Amino acid sequence: GSSGGGLPCIRMRGLPYSATELDIAEFFLRSGLTPMRTHMKQRGGTAYVEFKSQEEISRAMKLDREHIGSRYVELFEAPYSELLAVLSGGGQPGYAGGHRGGGGGGG
């Protein structure tokens, strides 16, 4: 089914504070994966990572509790709606915001 909800993404927890998007990319390269997009929170060791298929998500999840530097990183499957909520500035995942889509302007 092609429901337009967006693919699930991966929430990474426990990242070292010095971690960069490059560190995250190299982390997933251990499973031969390249993230489509990485969204890092300004503070706190959390990042959201988008992949292009559910199969890649499943492969990425096998890296749960692997290490970046001296820290082990926990991975969770997160719905795309949670990523959107975080990106739009609502701090806590899972809050029900009055999210209103704008109209579509065309090229």
Sequence and secondary structure as in RCSB ss.txt:
>XXXX:A:sequence
GSSGGGLPCIRMRGLPYSATELDIAEFFLRSGLTPMRTHMKQRGGTAYVEFKSQEEISRAMKLDREHIGSRYVEL
FEAPYSELLAVLSGGGQPGYAGGHRGGGGGGG
>XXXX:A:secstr
   TT   EEEEES  TT  HHHHHHHHHTTT   SEEEE SSSSEEEEE SSHHHHHHHHTTTT EETTEE EE
EEE HHHHHHHHTT SSTT             
